[in-house]
Each structure stands twice: as structure tokens, then as C-alpha cells.
């Protein structure tokens, strides 16, 4: 009974002493927060005989005073102190290292919007971030100058992003590429100080120019002959800028011709059309007769029936189709192709002349299809209930191949086969009575 009382009294005396004892060590953290990389000094105050620090980022150190550098993030450092009798205690402290990152495309294209990406570490809402470039604070991400771009907040600043810039290279042609015309190649850089221009010009297989200019160049191209130019422009960049290259191709072509034009190209056009058996006049003037030949060529080649001789027309003329008659017998006959709206004069089973026509296009009218023969010819003008026919060649009933002042590039007649007035006399002279006429 006495021993139990003494033991209980001893416990009451020892327990308060243990629970009321001061910790072995306390932590002083300097600084506890700041921009990363953050160098922190940890100091332990107390009567421990050893101190072990776990910095919370996978590293550790021993000592009463230690230093450690933190990357961006929120960290917890733990101190384990040990007394002389082997007792250990732990204390913790928090460290916040603020970080800001900035990345973007490099190089960036001059004047274009780019996406700059960044992150705040540790994450924090409603934190204002400003972006500054080599010319000061910027509100738009249209990059116009090379150099350092930096993002800053009240917590931290990002590592500067060194951006290079691809300048704007503007190239093109001015004037006309038609043979004998004034034709120029132009190129310039934006901004002008972004570099110089290395220009290489090839004509056919030959390099005729290879030199470096300033930030702007204009050269005149020789158009005296039909040829093709290949022009390569390379930017030799100034510091902070990136190079770029551009290649263009252009051809010197025959000029665009339309009704009313008068030049040697018109005469050349007529020569080429006649060699291909199209009805076309001689001379330098693009008149209504030349327009008829152009329409016939466009019909056969499936080109838009514009009546204009453009680059597409010249290209087709350089690589023409050679239509063949649908029928081989008799060796001399006439074919009226309603689908293409052309007439073929066939001689020796080959097409000898191609003439534009206009068949039935009036509501309720039709041009008969089949094999017929010329049974009547009237020289000059021949009045009819539907109008006056010129040099008509009747092939069935009242249907005839005849001259008319209006031969549009589409069906428009009452049923007859209209041909141009200036072609009708030639057909009248060369197509005899009884000649076969196929209409399809």
C-alpha cells in the first residue's frame, strides 16, 4: 500500500517535467519566400548535439546552419535534431520560391501574331503578368523586332526569351509578261534593316544574274523572246534576324489579244490557226473574222468561249488537238458537229477546214440529225420565211448551211446551220451538189 503511493507520487512529479520541456531546436528561415532560384539560409537554435535537414526536394544536409537553393515551387523543409541522451525531435518550415516561365516559336515571323506560353509556379490566380520586348512594354504579340522578351509579375520574372525574327520578304512582278513589253521583278524586305537580298536569275538553262543587293531590288527582264525565268531570292540576315528564301517562275508569252487589237502577234495567230485548218484571215488586225477563228479553236479545245486570246489559249495553240472526222466515207463530205458547234470540211478523209457555226437555239426549233446531201444551192441572198439566207446549201427540206451576220458561240438559229458571212462564199464554191452532209 505504501509502495503504490510512493510510485504514484513519483510519476506525478516526472510527467509534468517531461511535457513542459523546451524543444531541442527551433528553425529560422531566411528568406522564407522570394523569386526562384531562391537561396535560403536555415539556422537551428537550441541545445541539440546534431542537426539533420531534409530540404523536401530530394536533397539533405547536416549542420546547425545550412544553405540551400530552391527551384520554383512550394517546399517543406524538415529538421531532425538529436540531444546528448539520444532523444530526437522534428520541426518543419515552409519555403515558397516563385517562378515564371516564357516560351515561344523561335524564330518568329515579322508582323505576325505568335503564341507565347508561360506558367506561374506555384500556381496563383489573378496574378498580373506584363510582357516587355526590346522596345519596351508590349500589348500585342505581333513580333516586329528581334531581341529579349521577358514576362514579369510582382512575384518573379521569367528568364528572357531571345527571339529571332524572320523578316517579311515581298516579291512579285510588275508590268506585262507579253513579248516586247516592259516587265520587272521586284523584291524588298520589311523591315529594311533585316538583311540583304541575294538574287539568282536563270533564263532557260543559263544563270544570267547572281549577285547581292541591299534590302530592295528591281530588275528589268528581257521580253524580246519567248522564254521562262526562274528567280530565287535569298535573305542574308542581319544580327537577330533569320534567313528565308523564295523562288518564282514566270514566262514571257505572246500578248493577250482581243477584238480590235492590231499588231504582229495577230498575224502570227492567224498563221497558226490556218496551219491547223481553222478558217482565219490574214493581216495584223483582230477583226470579226479573226474572232470567228478564235471561237472555233476554243470550241474544239474545250476552252471558255470568250473570244479572247489569253495565256491559256496560247498554251493550247502551242500543243493543239488535231480533231479527226467522225466518218471516213465518202472521202469528201461535210460534218456538222452540233455538240462542239463547228463544221468540218473533210477532204481525202481528213479535216481540211474548221468553221464555227450556230445551230438551232430558238425555243421549239431543232436542227435535224442524220446523213443528208446537198440538193440545192443558191448564190447570193435567198429570202425565206425565217429570214434571208446567204449562199445557202440546202441539205434537207428547208434546212441549209448558209451565211449569217450573227454566228454567236452558242446555238441561236431557227434550225439552219449558220456560218460566218465571209466563209459562206468559199463553202459555196467548194461544196458541190450531192455532197454528203452528216449532222450529229
Secondary structure as GFF3:
##gff-version 3
##sequence-region A 1 440
A	DSSP	alpha_helix	2	19	.	.	.	ID=ss1
A	DSSP	beta_strand	25	30	.	.	.	ID=ss2
A	DSSP	beta_strand	33	35	.	.	.	ID=ss3
A	DSSP	beta_strand	38	46	.	.	.	ID=ss4
A	DSSP	beta_strand	50	54	.	.	.	ID=ss5
A	DSSP	beta_strand	60	62	.	.	.	ID=ss6
A	DSSP	beta_strand	65	70	.	.	.	ID=ss7
A	DSSP	beta_strand	73	82	.	.	.	ID=ss8
A	DSSP	beta_strand	88	103	.	.	.	ID=ss9
A	DSSP	beta_strand	108	109	.	.	.	ID=ss10
A	DSSP	beta_strand	117	121	.	.	.	ID=ss11
A	DSSP	beta_strand	130	133	.	.	.	ID=ss12
A	DSSP	beta_strand	136	137	.	.	.	ID=ss13
A	DSSP	beta_strand	147	152	.	.	.	ID=ss14
A	DSSP	beta_strand	161	163	.	.	.	ID=ss15
A	DSSP	beta_strand	165	166	.	.	.	ID=ss16
A	DSSP	beta_strand	168	175	.	.	.	ID=ss17
A	DSSP	beta_strand	183	190	.	.	.	ID=ss18
A	DSSP	three_ten_helix	192	194	.	.	.	ID=ss19
A	DSSP	beta_strand	195	203	.	.	.	ID=ss20
A	DSSP	beta_strand	206	213	.	.	.	ID=ss21
A	DSSP	beta_strand	216	220	.	.	.	ID=ss22
A	DSSP	beta_strand	228	237	.	.	.	ID=ss23
A	DSSP	beta_strand	241	242	.	.	.	ID=ss24
A	DSSP	beta_strand	245	251	.	.	.	ID=ss25
A	DSSP	alpha_helix	264	275	.	.	.	ID=ss26
A	DSSP	alpha_helix	288	300	.	.	.	ID=ss27
A	DSSP	alpha_helix	311	318	.	.	.	ID=ss28
A	DSSP	beta_strand	333	337	.	.	.	ID=ss29
A	DSSP	beta_strand	342	347	.	.	.	ID=ss30
A	DSSP	beta_strand	350	358	.	.	.	ID=ss31
A	DSSP	beta_strand	370	373	.	.	.	ID=ss32
A	DSSP	beta_strand	376	377	.	.	.	ID=ss33
A	DSSP	beta_strand	381	384	.	.	.	ID=ss34
A	DSSP	beta_strand	387	396	.	.	.	ID=ss35
A	DSSP	beta_strand	399	404	.	.	.	ID=ss36
A	DSSP	beta_strand	417	420	.	.	.	ID=ss37
A	DSSP	alpha_helix	421	430	.	.	.	ID=ss38
A	DSSP	beta_strand	436	439	.	.	.	ID=ss39
###
